[in-house]
Amino acid sequence: MKAVLEINLNELNLNLLEMVRSMFDKNVTEIVLRPQVPILEEFDQSLSIDEIIGSFSKSGHNAEFIAEIKDGLENSSIYQKHES
């Protein structure tokens, strides 16, 4: 029997090792690990920066990454407030 696991970098831990060990105990003879491919979506300009940052927070991204995204959005041409 063959098992194919799609994982992200956050899942490379002891739990994965235990899962692989369990599969070998159940006569899985081949295990293929593939990186999980991120799903890209079109950027929605109608979302506020707070909504975007909240989404990243809920997804479990680390605070440093979120801070960099927020800084980038606040300085992007999409969210710049143009004064008349």
Secondary structure, 3 states (H helix, E strand, C coil): CEEEEEECHHHCCHHHHHHHHHHHHCCCCEEEEEECCCCCCCCCCCCCHHHHHHHHHHCCCCHHHHHHHHHHHHCCCCCCCCCC
